[in-house]
Structures are given as structure tokens and as C-alpha cells.
């Protein structure tokens, strides 16, 4: 069987609810009268008015001379006397922190779980028990960095604070010295696109303060960076043009051939980023550290070594045109596209293809000014068919260029200006 503690015995003698009895019994001896007045104020609704700020209500209560207030003040004096006697008799000690006349510190003895710190917008607070609270718009307490809440109502995420007292800096430090905890936090900060390390001071579930510190040299940094990429999405990485083209080529191969070409859709890449990317970027702590060349090497690393040599054969990055130009191939969904000026394909009697010649390129044929003139997947058919109409139009718009009747037998050119 358990027995009543000295503190419990001291509290039992007081005609107050447990929280308020502890507040009166555990405060500094010189603060017992104030604690008793505050306890009566909280049990007698309307005493001292209805201001959210308990220090203001306590001031008015002390100045009120009506019979109800005088009776309540007499009750508070009796409770204070009872508490002094109970403490003397039981020898109960006071709290871990001194109250030293601070009303917030006194109230925190009864409501340690409701010590709250301002976070975010003015008037928003997070309590030590994890709840969120909001002060009324016109309350002067909105300026206070720390308060102690006696009453609140509404949802846990954002309750309305009905009564509270400010907690001054010295009292906050004393409470933190007794109950606060310091921990090191390593987390990805989306606004900065980087991992940051902080030394965080907490009281229960409420963050009180955070101070930047040097990043540790351990696996937490990489894990935080990977989590940041997963939450932002793979599109936030700076692939660069070459990286984007390489990724498009690999995705094309995965769709066209399947395994062992890897699945590189955004969700799959984001989910496994710690496995395929971070080994190529030791020490990286930000998105800026993940350069395009690192991403390119990591993408290639996803391809089994035995197949890496086939990448250029099956999905080349460029097409070597009859004109001698090295023209980039654009990989779009299932169909690779080659945008090229029509003169650069003169002399070609077969349709350009990739994947060992099995997949024809979609040709976006362009004018000398790089304006689209035709889209085809059958170049020989185009030469034989609609070329005559296209040729007539081109001769009218670009009369100084050569537009042969039989382009399959003509000489290709990369010249951008006609001969003088």
C-alpha cells in the first residue's frame, strides 16, 4: 500500500483543487499570499474582471472593495495561513525553481504542462504538453515570449487562451534549468535547400530556442538530405541540360526494353535517393552540392555495368547527320524526336532510326530559319510525296538556297546562309 507524501499531506489541508493546492504549497514562502490570492481568483469566476491577463485581474481583485471581493480576499488569507502551517508541519520542500515573486512562475507550479512559448505568428503559442494556443487579438500578452496558461478551450491544435500570466526571462531560465532539455537537431530546411544543425532547447514538447551549430560529420546529414529530396520531389535537383537528356534516354530505355534498364520515374528516384545518389556525393549537405556531373554519374551508376556500353548504341544522345552535324535527339515519352533542318538530310534515302535500327526517329523537319515545315516518320516517302509542295514553298521564302527536285540524290549541307 502506498502512503501519502509530505507534499500530499500539505496539499490535503488546503481547500483547493490539486493543481492550485500544489501551487500554494510549493512556492517560495514570501509568495504564499500571492499564490493563495491567485488560487482564489481562479476558483471564483469573475473576480477581478475577465481580462485574459491574470496579473491585471489580480491587480483589480486587490483593489476591489465590494463584499464579494472582500470575502474572497479573506479566504485567500486563510488559505495562505493554512499553507504556512501545513508546510511547517510536514516539512515539504518547494519547487525545483524559485518563484521569486513572478506570477507566471507561481502559476507554473500548478500548471507545469501549460508553460507556453510564442511560435510563428504573434499570439500563437505552443504548450509544454504539445497543445497549441492562441491569444485574443487585443491582448497585451501577445508581446510576451513565454506565458503560463490557466484556462483554455477549443481544439488541441489551436485552442483559445482564456487566462494566462506572463513568465519573465529570469523565471523562464530557472524553469528550464530544472526541467528543460537540450538536444541536437539535424534537419533539412526547405527554404534554404540545405541541411542545418541546431541546438534546440525544449520544455516538454515545446521548443523554446534554437541556436545554429556546425554540421556533424556523420550519417545524419545524408539521411536528412535524402529526406529533404523525398519531400520536395526529384524535380528540385539541378540536372542541367545534359542530365535531363541522360535521364530522358534512360527512361526511354526502361520503357522500351524493361529490366535490367532501371525504373527512373520521379517517385522511384525520390524514394531511393539515399541509395543511388548520395554514394556519389559524400559530404553533400545541400541541393547545390548535387551538381549536374554528380547526378549524371549517379544516373549511369543505376545501369548494370554489362549494359552501360549499350546506352549509346540503343539510345544515342545525338544523331550524326549526312551534313556532318551532331544533332541532339529529344526523348519524349515513348518516341524520340529529331529536330533538324531539312537540307542536312539531303542525300539520305533511308529513314533515321535508333535501337539497332528498329525504332524510327520522329523527324521535325525545319527550314533554314529553324521554323517547322513537316513532321514525318517516313523520310523516303516524304521525298517522293509532299516534298514537291514543300519545295515550292521553300523556294519562295528562301530563294537563294538550293532546293533540289530529288533531295535523296542531293548533297547535304549544314550551311545556315546561302552562297553569295
Secondary structure, 3 states (H helix, E strand, C coil): CCCCCHHHHHHHCCCCCHHHHHHHHHCCHHHHHHHHHHHHHHHCCCCCCCCCEHHHHHHHHHHCCCHHHHHHHHHHHHHHHHHHHHHHHHCCCCCCCCCCCCHHHHHHHHCHHHEEEECCCCCEEEECCCCEEECCCCCHHHHCCEEEEEEEECCCCCEEEEEEEECCHHHHHHHHHHHCEEEEEEEEECCCCEEEEEEEEEECCEEEEEEEECCCCCHHHHHHHHHHHHHHCHHHCCCHHHHHHHHHHHHHHHHHHCCCCCCCCHHHHHHCHHHHCHHHCCCCCEHHHCCHHHHHHHHHHCCCHHHHCCHHHHCCCEEECCCCCEEEEEEECCEEEEEEEHHHHCCCCCCCEECCCCEECEEEEECCCCCEEEEECCHHHHHHCCHHHHHHHHHHHCCCCCCCCCHHHCCCCCCCCCCC
